[in-house]
Amino acid sequence: MSTKVRVTIWNEFRHERKNEAVKKVYPDGMHAAIAKGLSASKDLVCRTATLDEPEHGLTETVLKETDALIWWGHVAHGDVKDEVVKRVQQHVLAGMGLVVLHSAHYSKIFRALMGTNCSLKWREADEKERFWNLAPGHPITEGLGEYFELPYEEMYGERFDIPEPDKLIFVSWFEGGEVFRSGCCWDRGNGRVFYFRPGHETYPTYHDANVIRVIANACRWARRRVTMATDKTPNSPALEPIQKKTVKFGRAGVQQ
């Protein structure tokens, strides 16, 4: 396996073009800020893709060349074509990693992989967020201490309608009193999925060194480990000789 991790950063890129407050923080888009932060790590090779590109920038070729896909979405979940969601889902099941950020909890791809509504409480009040590190020995928390903080973020609160995480990495506490499961890991097929909570578009969250460190670590953890087709069920040849039977049974179903 190559020591390089091929990362594709996907972003709607709608807020940054239409909202001056967001454009001020991310003039080139959140995907560009994340790519700049990750590219400081020599083992991460980054490319970006956005919603309004052909096939949303997520062609079969791009996905085959992606070890970890980062996904940010908010106002245009419904604009993502179902065939692209299916394509991404199959690549995750076949081994590609997926890192889901902030409001992408409600994206088509995350909900498809979780099988739940993925709903939550929220409040936008410029609150401090404290991330408690529950897994100090996990690869995703490498280089972090007991906790880290963001001075301003949007609040997400429980109950977060997700399947029980295979591993809970972070729990957030907010200034208003709520807590939230803000770093969650799952295996899906041959792929790994990590949800990371922070990243409201009007705050400079993706300029924060700790946030970028977590995303970089998550890409390394989730990277494609194996590539296996999961959307076909071939009629498999026998490994050992099969004796001819005198009894006859019918056959049902479609032969593939």
N, C-alpha and C positions, 0 to 999 in steps of 0.2 A: 504494500500500500504506500502511495506517495505521502511524503510528509506535508505536502501542501493541501490545504482544505479549500475547495472551490466553492465560493459563497455567492449566491444570487440574492440581492436585496430588492424585494418587490414593494411598491408603494402606489397607492391610488394617485398621488400627486395632483390632487384637486384643491385641497385647502390652500396650498402654497401659491397657487396661481390666482385664487379668487379672494383671499382674505389677507388684508394688509398686515394684521397682527401676526399671522402665521408666517407670511413672507419675510417679515422683519427678522424673525428668529431663524428661519430656514430659507434663505433666498434662493438656493438651488434645489430645495426639496429635502425632506427628511431622509430619503434614501441616500442622497449625496452626503449628508452629515454622518450618517451611520457608516457609509463606505469609507469616508475619510478617517473616521475613528478606528475602524477595523483594519484598514490598510497599514496602520502603524505596526501591526503584527506581521512579521515577514512570512509566517506560515499560512496566512489567509490571503487568498487571491479573490478579489471582489469584482462583481459586475452588477449592474442595476437593471431593473425592468419596471415599467409603469403601466397603468390601466389602459391608457389610450394608444399604446403601441399595438400593431397587428398581433392578434392572439394574446394580447396583454403582455407581450414580451416573453411569454412562457411557452415557446415552441417545444416540440419534442426534442430537438437538438439541444436547446438551452438546458432543459431539464436533465437530459442524459449527461451533460457536462457540469451538473450541479451536485455537490456533496451535501450542502445545507442551504435550504431556502428560508429566507427571512420574510415575514409577511406583515405589512401594516395596512389597515383599512379602517374606514369609519363611515363616510357619507355615501359611499357608492357600492356597498356590498351587493346590491341587486343588479348592478351593471356588469358584474363578473359573469362571463358566459359559463353555462353549466358544463359544456364540453371541456373547457379549460380546467374547471374544478375537478372533473373526473380524471383528467390527465395528471394533474398534480397528485391527486389521491392515489392513483396507481403507482406513481413514482415513490411516494412515501411508503406504501405497502411493500414495494420492491426493494426498499433500502435507503432512500433519500431522507435526510433529516429535515425537520420543519421547526422553525423558531417563530412563534406567533407573538406579536407585540400588541399590548394595550387594547384598543378597541377592536382589533381583529379577533377578539373573543367571539364576536358576532359574525365573523366572515363565514361564507359558505363552506370553505375548506375545513375550518376548525370544527364547525358544527357537524359536518359530514363525518369527520374522524372521531368525534366524541359521541355522536348519537344522542345528544341532549340539546336543550334550548340554549344553554350557555348564557343565560340571563343573569343579571346582577343589579345591585343598587349603585347609584352614582350621585356625585355632587361636585360642582365646580365652584370652589371657594378659596383657591390659592393656599391650600393647606400643606403643612409639613408632613412628609411621609417618612417613616422609619422602617427599614427593611431588616428584620431579624433573620440571621443566618442559622437555619436549623440543621444544616448538613455541612459542617466545616471540613469534612474529609472528602466531599464530593468534587468531581472535576469542575462543575459549574461554579463553585464558590472558591476556586483556587485564587489566592492572592487577596482575599477579602478577610476582614476581621469579624468580630461578633455581630456587628450591625453597620449599616451606613444609612445616610439620610439624604433626602432631597428637600430643599427649602420650600418649594412650591410644586404641587401636583393636584390633579383631579382625584377625588376620592372614589374608589370602588369599594363596595361593601358586600358582606355576605347577606343572603345566601347566594353563592356562586353555583349555578346549576351545571355542574360538570361531573363526570364519573370520578370516583375516588382516585386521586393520583397514585401512580406506582411509587412515586417518591415526591415528597413535599420539601422544597428547597428553601423557600422564603415565606414568611408571614409578615404582612405590612400592618403597622399601626398608623392611624391618621390623627391629626390634631383634633378633629371633631369627635374622636372616640372609637370609630369603627376599626375593625380588623379585617384582613383579606388574605386569602391564599394566593400570594403574588408570584410564586415561582413553582410550577408544577410540571412533572415529567410523566410521560406515558410511552410505552411501546405500542406500536400499531403495525402489525405484520412484521416485516423485517426492518421497519424504520422506527426512528425515535422522534418524539414530539415534545417540545418545551414551550410552555406559556409563561411569558414574563410581562407583568402588569404595567409598568410605567411607560409614559410616552405621549401624554396629551399634547396636542399640536401647538398650543400657544406658549408652552414652557420650554426652556432650553434643555430638556431632559437628555437628548441625544448628543449633547456636548459634555455631559458629565462622565468623568473617567471611570467611575465605578459601574455605571450603567453599560458603558461600552465594554468594560472588562467582562461583565456577566454575559453579554451577547456574544462576545468572542469566545469565551469558554463554552457557551452553549453550542456554538457552531462546531467546535472541536469535539464535544461530547456526542452531538447528534449526527456527525458526518456519516456519509454513506459508507457502510461497512461491507455490504454484500448487495449484489444485484440479482434479483430473481423475478421472473414473470409471475404475476399473481392473478391475471385475468383470464387464464386459459387452464383447462383441465385435460391434459392429453391422455389418450388411451394408452396406458403404460404396458410395455412388454414384460413378460414374466422373467424373473431372475433365475428360476429353477424350472426344469421340465415339469409339465403338467400332464398327469396321466389321463388318457381318454376315458370318459365316463359313459356308462351304458344308459344312465338316466338322462332325460332331456328336460331342460327348463326353457321357458320363454325368455325373451329379452324385452326390457322396457326402457323408454327414454331415448333421447337423441344420441346417436353414436358420433363422437367428435374425433 
